[in-house]
Amino acid sequence: MADTLSVVRSFPPEKPKSFSPHDLDTQILAYLKRLDKLPGATWTKTVDGKTFLEVLDPAVHSIAYLRTLNEQISQLKQQDRQRGELLFDQACIFFASFDPIQVRFVGELWRAVWEWAMHASQSLGLVDVSVFSTALRRLDPSAATFTTLHLRFVRQCLGVGSPSQALAILDRNIFAYPQALPKSAHTEVLSEEHELSNAFITTSSGFSEKILPEHVLEYYLIGAHVYIGMRNFQRARLFLEHVILYPTLQHVASTLQMEAYKKWILVGLLSEGKLFQQPRTVDQAVWKILKAAGRAYEALADNFERRDWLKYQAELDVGSQIWIDDGNMGLVTEAGNALVKYRVSDLQKTYAALNVDRVAAHLGLDATATLDILSRMIGGAQLNASLAPGSTPGEAILRFNTASSAGATPQQSDLASQTKRIELLVAAVRDADCRLQLTKEHVAITKRNKNTAAPDAELADQMDLSWDMPGSGSNVPQLLGDNSEDDEDIMV
């Protein structure tokens, strides 16, 4: 048994940092072959009364520890609850400390243990599922390559009634999906540092099941639900538009897209007091289907934009069964409350100050209820104004404050976040472009384009369209003009 343990501990080498990534790959592959030659019973035996899980360090011997976990879980009997809880605890220790480079070579084992532990947490009734997002982020710090584990995790967060835990994954933008690498890309070294994680999370890596369109749509729709609950309407809009703009077969909208469109309308009313602008890249055939399915919601939006509170309430009551069936009754009601706030906010476009009686007449409410609404709006920073008390509620004075220079700070913060998003997107585009150049199709097109530049080709196609900018010694290509604004619109 001592010889077996020495084989299990034969990786990593004493000084792994002295090896190049290519050499490390070679050593790991050779180590995996040695492990495969060991009999299956090896992983459940003990050494001096201790199991491999007790003598191995999950941070150092990650592959061996994972292999042991998987084997012991496969032999676990359903009625042995105490043993199951112990293995769950050891799995949690592993997820908090494993070597992310090593597990890239055993993705199928890693996913099997992750999914078992997720199921076990449900059986144990655990509410804290942060260990699973920790594992995903340890494997891929960017969480930028979508897997079915992303979806499984956010489902679990909703299932245990703790959607805020899903933000650890949802806040990370998805830039790639697992793909089958072309043969020319198989020379990539897994142990290297990669800009984008789809270099090692591929269709054959085992970290994800086959991804279907409904997986992606459900992930973004659940994410939108979470952000709506957190009142992060900007992020909710982004996720809903991911669903609406998803390519469809035969230009037919799916049920998930219809659900997203209805919530998209309500989010626009809540966040901006009006409908969002139609996305520029939407499929027009799909858009017509969505508008037809959301006519009742568009009627609400029309009354909202006209600030007709009474008509909005009438539409809300008449269509109550529609909102209930769609699961949107709460949002529709909240939008009705927001309509009152927007009507008050609109008054500052005309008035600098007015008494509460006049505001009450505008809203169709009594002075006491109006004063209470105004107080809550001011206290919640929803209205930049102040109230001067009067002898009666109706004689109190509402005075709108002028915009202050303090608004520059959130603008600067937004600019910084946008800059960071662009930097991440540029890195993702660079990585995707590099992978595109490895495909046979790209090579064929490049060769064909070179062949078209024959001597007898059109002179206009052979012209040098670069020009010297006045006052500059450098050549600046100006083929299509400056497209920076268009690029920004696409990213938003």
N, C-alpha and C positions, 0 to 999 in steps of 0.2 A: 504493500500500500504506500510505503514511503516513496518507491520509484514512481508510482502513479502521481502522487502529489508533486513530485519534482517536475514531471511533464506538464502538469496543470499550471505550475508556477513558472514555467520556462519563458513566459512572456508576461510583461515586457522585459527587455534587456536591462542591465544595471544602469546604463547611461543612454536612455532612448533619445535624448536631445542631440547626441553626437551623430545620429543617423540621419541621412537625408530622407525626405518623404518617400521617395521611390524605394529606398532600402527598407524603410519601415513597412511599406506595403508588402514587400516580398516576405519579410519576416512574419507578418500577421497571417498571410495566406499559408505559409508553411506551418505555422502554429495551429491553424484551423484543421489542417490535414492530420496533424498529430492527435488532436482532440477527437477527430472522427474515428480514429482507430481504437479508441478506448471503448470497452464494453459499456452498455447502457447502465448496468448496475453500479458503475464507478461513482456516479453522481449522488447516490443515496447512501453510500458507505460512510463510516466514521473513521477519524484519525485520532487516536488517544481519547476516544469518547466524544469527540467533537465532529460535527458535520462540516462539509466544505464551506457552507455559508458562515460558519463561525471561525474558520481558519483563513479564509480568503478576504482580502481587502477590496470592496467593490470599486473603490476609486483607482486602484492599481491593477487588479486582475478582473477588469470589467467583463471581458468575454467569458472567462471561466465562471464567474459569479452568476452571470446571466444564464449560462448554460445549466448550471446547477439549479437555479430557481425554476427554470422552465421544466426540467426533468422532475423535480419534486412536486411541482404544481400538477403535472400530468398524472402523477400517481396519488394525488390527494383524494381521499374519500369524502363524499359529500357530508356525511354525518360527523366527520372529525372537525368540528368547529374550532376547537382550541388550536389545532395544528394550522388550520386555515388562517386564523388571526395572526399567528406567528409568522407565517409566510408573507402575509400582507404587510406586516411591519418591516420585514426584511426587504420586501419590494420597495417600500417607501424610502428606506435607507439607500437602496441602490439608485433610485430615481433622483435623489438629492446629491449624489456624489459620483456617478459613473463617468468614465472617460468618453467624451463624445466622439473622439476619433476611432476608438476601438469598435464601438457599436455600429459604426457605418458599415462594417463588414458582416454584421449579423442582424440586419434590419427586421427580418421576419420573426426572429426570436424576441427582439426588443418589443415589437408591436404585440406579439402574443401575450407577453407578461404585462404590458401596459393595459391591454384590453381586459385581461383577467383581473387585474387590480381594480380597474374601474368598476367591473361587475361586482367584485367583492365589497367595494365601498358602498354600493347600493344595498347589498345584503346586510351590511353592518349598520345601515342608516346614517352614514356620515354626511354632515353638511359641508364640511371643509374639504374641497376638492382641489385646493391649490397645489398639491403635490403633483397632479397630472399636468397642469400648465407649467410647473417648474421643469418637469421632465421634457415637455415639448420644447421649451425655451432653451434647455441645456443641450438638447440635440441640435436645434436650429435657433440660435439667439435672435435671428430676424423674424422667425415664424413666417417667412415670406413665401414659402412653397406650400401650397394648399394640399392637405391630406384628408382622408376620411376621419382621422383622429381629431382634426380641428372641429369638424361637425359633431362628432361624438362628445367632445368636451363641452361645447356650448349647450348641447342638449341636456347634458348632465347638470350644468349650472342652473338651467331653468327647472329641471326636475327636482332639485333639492331646495328650490326657492331662494337661491342666492345668485341672481343674474350678474351682480357686480363682479363676481369672480371671473366671469367670462371676458372682462375687459383686458386681462393679461394677454389674451390671444387676439381679441377683436381689434384692439388698438393698433395692432401690427398690420400694415397693408400687405395684401397678397399680390406678389409680382410674378409668380410662376406656378405651373402645375407639373407634377411628375410626368416625364416624357421618356420614351425609348430613345436612348442616345444612338446616333449613327455610328457605324463601325469605326469611322475615322476618329471618333471621340472616345473610344474605349481605352485609349492610352492614358486617359486622365488618371492622376494619382489621387486616391481617396484621402490620403493622409495630409494632403496640402490644404492650405487655407483658401477657400473659394469665396468670391464676392457674393454669389447667390447660391442658395442651398440646393437648387435643383441640379447641381453638379453631382451630388451624392444621394439625393432623394429622387429616385427615378422609378419607372414602372417595374423595374426588376429588383429594386433595392429591398422590397418587402416592408417598407415603412407605411404603406397605404394600400387599401384595397383599390380596385378599379374605380376611378372617379367618373360618375355619371352627371349629366346636366342638373338633375334634380338635387344632387348633393350640394352643388354650388349655389343654386337658387335658395335652397333651404337654409344654408349657412348665412347668406346675406340677409334673408328675411328674418331669421332669428336674431341676427346681429342688430337689425333695425329695431326690432322689438325692445332689445336691451337698451339701445341708445335713446329710444323714445321714453322709456321708463326713467332713464338717468337725465332726461331733459337736455340731451345733447342733440339738438335738432339738425345741426349742420352735418354731423356724422351720420345720423339717421337718414337724411336725404341722400347722402352718398351711397349708402348701402341699398336703399330702395331703388335708386337709379341703376345700380349694378344689376338688379333683378329685371327692371323694366327693359334695359338695353341689351339683355342677354340674347345672342342670336338664336333664332328659332327655325325649325324646319317648316317649309311651305308657308312662312309668314303667318303662322297661327299662334296667338297668345296662349300661354299656359295659365292654369288656375293660380299658380303662385305669382305670376306676373299681374294678374287681375287684383289679387289681394294687395300686392305691393303698390299698385296704382292708387287704390282707394286710400291707403295710408299716406301715400305721397301727397295727395290732395290735402288731407287733414294736417299733416306736418307743415305744409306751406302756410295754411291759415294760422296755425299756432305760432310759427316762428317769424313770419313776415307780414301777416295780416292779409295775404292775397295768395293766389295760385303761383306756384313756381313757373318759370318759363319752360316751355317745351324743350326737352333735351334735343340738341342739334342733330345727334347721330341716331335718333330713334328710327326704327323701321316704320314707315308711314302706314303700311297695312296693319301692323300690330297695334299702332297707336289708335287707329280707328276702332279696332275691336275693344281696346281698353276704355276708350271714351264712351263707347256704347254700354259697356258693362258698368261704368261708373257714373251714369247720368244722375242718379239720385244724389251722389256726392257733389257733382258739379252744380246741381241746383242749390245745395247748401252753400257752396263756395260763391255762387253768384250773389246770394243774399248777404253773405259775409262781406264781400267786397263793396257792396252798396251800403253796408253798415245798417241794414234793415233787421234790427234785432227781433222784432215781433214776427216778421215773416220767417226768419231763421228758426225761431222757437216753434212756429206752426209746422214747418217742414220736419223739424226734429221729432215732433209728436206723431205726425202722420206716418213717417218712415221708421218708427221705433223698432219694428220687427226686423227691418232690413239691417239696421245697425247692430241689433242683438245677434242676428244670424251670422253676420260678418265678424263679430267679436270686436266691433269698433264703437260700442255705445259709450264707453268711457271717454274716448277721444272726441267723439261728436259733442258730448256734453261739455268737455273741457274747452272745446273750440267756441261753444256758445258763451261760456264765461269769459273767454278771451275777447270775444267780440265787444263786450261791454267795456273792457279795458282799452281796446283800440278806439272806440268811440270817444272815450275821454281824452286819449292821447291826440286825437285829431283836432280837438278844440284848441290846442296850443298853436295851431297853424293860423288861427284867427284872433285869439284872445291872449292877452298877457296876464289877465286876472279876471275872475268873475266869482259871484257868490254861489254857494252850493245849491240854492233854490233853482238857479238857471241850469246848472248841470243836471239836477234831478229832472227838470222838465225835458231836457234833451234826451235823457235816458229812459224816461217814462217810469221813474221810480219815485218813492217819497224821499224827503230830505235826509231822514235818519239812515236809511239803507244806503243812500248815495254817499253820505259822509263816512260810513263804515267801509265802503268799497274804496273810496279815495285814500283813507288812512292805510288800508292794507296795501294798496298799490305803491304808495310812497314808502311805507315801511319795508316792502319787498324790493325796492329799487326798480320798480317797473314804471315809475313815473317820476320825472325830474321836476318836482314841484314842492310847495310847502302849503300848509293850512294855517290860516290865522283864525283863532276861535271867535265866535260871535255869541250873542245872547241866546240864540236858538241854533239848532243844526243848520237850518236853511240860510242863516245870516253869516255863517263862516265863509271866509274868503279863500278860494283856491288860487294860488299865485304860481305861475309857471316860471321855472328858472331858465336862464339863458345857458346855452351850451358852454362848457368850460374847456380850457386847454387840457384838462386831465384826460380827455378822450384820446390823446396821442399815445398814451401808454399801451392800451389794448391794441391799437393799430400796429405799433412797433412789435408787440408780442405776436400778433397774427402774421406780420411780415417775416419774422424769424422762423415761425413754424412752417410757413409756406416755403421758405428757402431750404429748410431741412428736408421737406418732402421732395422738392425738386432734386436735391442732391442724391437722395435715395433712389429716385426714379431714374436719374441719369446713370447711376451705377447699374441698375437693373437693365436698362436699355443697352448699355455697353456689353453686359454679359450676354444678353439675348442675341445681340448682333454678332458676337464672337461665335456663339453656337450655331447661328444661321450659316455662317461661312463654312462650317464643317459639313454641311449637308450636301448630298450629291446634286440636288436640284439647284443649289446656289452655284456650285462649280459649273454645271452645265449652262446656266444662264450667263455666267461671267464669260465663258468661252464663246458663246453665241454672240454676245455683245461686242467682244473683241473682233470677231470675224466680220461684223457688219461695218466696222470702221475701215472699209476697203478704199483704195485710192480713187475708185470711180464712184464713190458714194457722194451724196449731195454735199455741196460745199458748205451749206449752212450747218450741216451736222459736224463738220470738221473745224469750224471756226473756234478760235480761242475767245470765249465770252467773258474772260476776266478783264478787269480794267483797273487802272491806277487811280485811286481816290485822290482828288485834288488836295495838294498839301501833304501827301503821304507817299513814302517810297515803297510801300508794300502793295502787292496785288491782292485785291479783295474780291472774291467771287460774288457776283450779283445776278445769279441766274434767275431766281424767283423772287427776289426782294427779301425783306426782313419778315420772317414768319414767326417771330417770337410771340406775338400776341395770339396767333392761331394756336400755337403749341400750348400756351398757357390755358386757353379755353378748353382744349382737349383734356388737360390734366385735372381741371377743376371738377 
